[in-house]
Amino acid sequence: MFTGIIQEIGSVIRIKRTSQSCELCIGTKSIKNSNIGDSIAINGVCLTITKINGEGFSADVINETLQRTNLGLLRVGNKVNIEKPLRAGDQLSGHFVLGHIDNTGTIISAVPGSRAILEVETKDELMNYVVEKGSIAVDGVSLTVAEVYKRSFKVALIPHTISATTLDNKKRGDVVNLEVDILGKHVAKLIKEKTKKIDMNFLEDKGII
């Protein structure tokens, strides 16, 4: 589990591809106190550390993850957001982020500045879980939704977020990873399941019709 508070910006130093997966080698200084087998989030995607060396660490990414996230678009030299998993007793500054990407979105508007605004378009089914003033993780960054439209939403970036993440370099057409608030998804499922039970037979049994 993560919080969406990025700890470091790393860079892709090598990509080794096979027919079934690829090995991402990420250059970073924040790998201290980490071990092989630990989880780590790269652009919001939960991966497992497979190697550690003086440069940073490596992680294997299967084809399904490459296709469902923007990790498949990475090239050597690209910057990535890095976050270690939440530990018992750590401060929860963002929101609960699982590292399981729901879908990708596309930047359709990027207003630069000390208080940058990004507008992200995504699939209709994902927009059902995006609410104004609610939380969402964009490339692993915990953000608050500023405005919601039918097929897109806006987020505002404060100066710290701009300087501490890769979001300051985003431009129109860039693909970002999205994870909606897990609490919202659970509530939506419960409501959906409860609504399913209210059919004509239920209404007849209760004497409503």
JOGIGI-V441129 format. One record per backbone hydrogen bond with DSSP energy under -1.0 kcal/mol. NH is the residue of the N-H (numbers start at 1). CO is the residue of the C=O. E is the energy in kcal/mol with one decimal. If there is no record, write none. Layout:
nh->{NH | NH}
co->{CO | CO}
e->{E | E}
//
This chain:
nh->{2 | 7 | 8 | 10 | 11 | 12 | 13 | 14 | 16 | 18 | 22 | 23 | 24 | 25 | 26 | 27 | 28 | 34 | 37 | 38 | 40 | 41 | 42 | 43 | 45 | 46 | 47 | 49 | 50 | 51 | 53 | 57 | 58 | 59 | 61 | 63 | 66 | 67 | 68 | 69 | 73 | 74 | 77 | 78 | 80 | 82 | 83 | 86 | 90 | 93 | 95 | 97 | 102 | 103 | 105 | 106 | 107 | 108 | 109 | 111 | 117 | 118 | 119 | 120 | 121 | 122 | 127 | 129 | 130 | 133 | 134 | 136 | 137 | 138 | 139 | 141 | 142 | 143 | 145 | 146 | 147 | 149 | 153 | 154 | 155 | 157 | 162 | 163 | 164 | 165 | 169 | 170 | 173 | 174 | 176 | 178 | 179 | 185 | 186 | 187 | 188 | 189 | 190 | 191 | 192 | 193 | 194 | 195 | 196 | 198 | 199 | 203 | 204 | 205 | 206 | 207 | 208}
co->{97 | 82 | 82 | 80 | 27 | 78 | 25 | 25 | 23 | 21 | 61 | 16 | 59 | 14 | 57 | 11 | 55 | 31 | 49 | 35 | 47 | 83 | 45 | 81 | 42 | 99 | 40 | 38 | 58 | 58 | 56 | 26 | 51 | 24 | 22 | 20 | 62 | 63 | 64 | 65 | 70 | 71 | 12 | 75 | 10 | 8 | 41 | 1 | 87 | 91 | 3 | 2 | 178 | 178 | 176 | 121 | 174 | 119 | 119 | 117 | 111 | 155 | 109 | 153 | 106 | 151 | 123 | 126 | 127 | 145 | 131 | 143 | 179 | 141 | 177 | 138 | 4 | 136 | 134 | 154 | 154 | 152 | 120 | 147 | 118 | 116 | 158 | 159 | 160 | 161 | 166 | 167 | 107 | 171 | 105 | 103 | 137 | 181 | 182 | 183 | 184 | 185 | 186 | 187 | 188 | 189 | 190 | 191 | 192 | 195 | 197 | 199 | 200 | 201 | 202 | 204 | 203}
e->{-3.8 | -2.5 | -1.4 | -2.5 | -1.6 | -2.5 | -2.9 | -1.3 | -2.3 | -3.1 | -1.9 | -2.9 | -2.9 | -2.6 | -3.0 | -3.3 | -1.6 | -1.8 | -2.8 | -2.2 | -2.3 | -2.9 | -2.3 | -2.4 | -1.9 | -2.5 | -3.1 | -2.9 | -2.9 | -1.2 | -2.3 | -2.0 | -2.1 | -2.0 | -2.9 | -1.8 | -2.0 | -2.2 | -1.9 | -1.3 | -1.3 | -1.1 | -2.9 | -2.3 | -2.3 | -2.3 | -1.7 | -3.5 | -2.5 | -1.0 | -2.0 | -2.5 | -2.2 | -1.5 | -2.6 | -2.7 | -2.9 | -2.6 | -1.2 | -3.1 | -1.8 | -2.5 | -2.8 | -2.9 | -2.8 | -1.9 | -1.6 | -1.9 | -1.3 | -2.7 | -2.2 | -2.1 | -2.4 | -2.2 | -2.9 | -1.8 | -3.0 | -2.7 | -2.9 | -3.0 | -1.2 | -3.2 | -2.0 | -2.5 | -2.4 | -3.1 | -2.1 | -2.1 | -2.1 | -1.0 | -1.6 | -1.3 | -3.4 | -2.2 | -2.6 | -2.5 | -1.9 | -1.5 | -2.0 | -2.2 | -2.4 | -2.0 | -2.2 | -2.3 | -2.2 | -2.7 | -2.2 | -2.4 | -1.8 | -1.4 | -1.4 | -2.2 | -2.3 | -2.6 | -1.7 | -1.5 | -2.7}
//
